[in-house]
Amino acid sequence: GTCGRCDGEGLTDVGPGGGREQALRRLRGGRGGGEASGGGRALAAAVDLKEAGDAAYGAQDYAAAVAKYDAASQLDRAYLAPVANRAGAYLKMGRWRDCQRDCARVVAAAARGSDLHLRACLRRAVASEKLGGAEALRAGLAALDVLLKSQPGHPEAVRLRAAVEEALGGLGPDAPP
């Protein structure tokens, strides 16, 4: 089965949990620039925008969510939660290439095995399956392998991996060896 919290994706929510202050403390850890430099204000504004995007996403207003997540990402480029969540909104909108682009950014920058990283892997695979084509499908398989290494037996990833392998098999000479 799937849980309602993750909208069937089988992973925990993206972004810091436990409220705004905890999110700000976690995001400041290890980063340069404090309140005096204005970095804290930009980050606080980015967190506010991400939360507004989350509210729009929850209301199924995906275009508004994308706009909020984009604004949050512009304020603090190192803050990956709005990028990961924007990928989810793009997925809901059927904007597969935009979803893949955001997922690639998160996969490259997020800590390997983190919730952000794993959710980006799954979303990238879903978008890849929708796009089709050997290159996209191979990227989807690679993302699924990362997810399944961390969460063996993840039901959605297992199902999706079988579907992607089947699609690759149907490509004939374009399929991987």
N, C-alpha and C positions, 0 to 999 in steps of 0.2 A: 504494500500500500504506500500511499504518499501522505505527507503531512500538510496541513493547511498553512503552517508557518512558512514553509519554504516554497509554496506554490508548486509542489510536485517535483522540485529539483532535488530533494533529499539531502540538502545541506543546511547548515544554520544560516541565519540572517547575516547579510554582509554589513560590515561596519562595526564600530565599537559599540558594545552593549553597556548597560548600566548607567545610562544618562549622559547628559552633556558634559558635566564637569569631569567625569571619569574619562570620557572620550578625549577631552582636551589634555588631560594629564598624560594619557597613553600616547597621544599624537606628538606631544612635545618631547617625549623621551628621546634623547640622542640627537635632537635637531638643533641646529644653530639658530640664532635669532630669538630673542625673547620679547617680552612685552615692550621693553624700551625701544627696540628696533622696529616695532610695528609688526613683527612676525606673528606675535600672539593675537593681535587684532585681526589680521588677515585669516589666520587659522580659525579663530572663533567665528568669523563671518562665513568661512567655508563650511564649518560644521552646521551653522544655522541654515545655509542654503541646501546642504545635503539632507538635513532633516525635513525641510520644506519639499524637497524632491521625493523623499520617502512618503510624505503625506499624499502628494499628488499620485505617486505610483499606487499607493493603497486605495486611492479613489479611482483607479484605472484611467487617470488622465496622463497617459504616457508622454505625450508631447510636452506638457508642462513639466513633468518629471525630468525629461531630457534637458530642458532649458535650465532648470535649477541645478542639476548635476553638472552641466557644462559650466555654469557660472561658478560653482564651487571649485571645480577643477582648475579654472582660470586663476582663481585667487591663491591657490596653493597647489602647485603641480605635483608635490610629493604626497599629497593626500589622495590615496588610491580608492578609498571607499566610494566616492561619487562616480569614479570612472567605472568601477565594477558594477555599480547599480545602474548607471546609464546603459551599460551593455545589456542588462536585464530588460530595461525599458525598450531598447532597440529590438531585442528578441521578441517581445510582446507585439511590437509594431511590424514585425516581418522585415526589418532592415538588417539582413544577415551580414552584409559586408561591414556595416558600421559596428555591429556587435562583435564581429571577428577582430576588427581593429582595436577596439577598447579592450577586449580580452587579451590580445597579444601584448598590449601595454602592461596590463596587470600581471600577466604570467611572467613577463620579463622583470618586473620591479618588485613584486610582492615576495615575502618570505616563502620559500618552497614548503608546501604542506599546510600553509595557513588557510583559514577559511576563505580569504579573498582569492588566494591562488587556486584552490580547489574549485571554487564556484566559477572562476574564470575558465578553468579547464573544461568544466561541464558545459558552460554556455558556448564556448568556442566549438565544442564538438557538435552541439545541437545546431548551431548556425552553419557549420561545415556540412552536416548532413542535408540541411535544407538547400544549400547552394549547389551541392553535387560537384562533379568534376573531380578528376584524380587528385589534383593538388590540394583542394579543399578537404577532400575525404581523408587523405593521408595526414593532413594537419589535425583533423578531428580524431583520428586513431591515436596519434601521438599524445594529444591532450587527454584522451581517455585512459591511455596507459599510465600517465602520471597520476591521474585520479585513482585508478584502480590499485596502483601500488600503495597509495596512502590509505585507501578505503576499499580493501578487497571485498568483492561481492556486492558493492553498491548497486542496488537493483536497476536504477535508471541508467547508470553507466554500462552495466552488463547488457541490458536491452539495446542501448544505443550502439555499443560496440558491435554487436551481432548485425544490426541493421547497416552500419557503415561498411563492415566487411562484405556483406551481401551486395551492397551497392558497388563497391570496388570490384568485386568479382564480375559484375555485369558490364564493366567498362571495356572488357576485352583487352586489346593491346595497350590501352592507357593505364591499366591496373598495375599496381606494383608487383614485383616478382614474388 
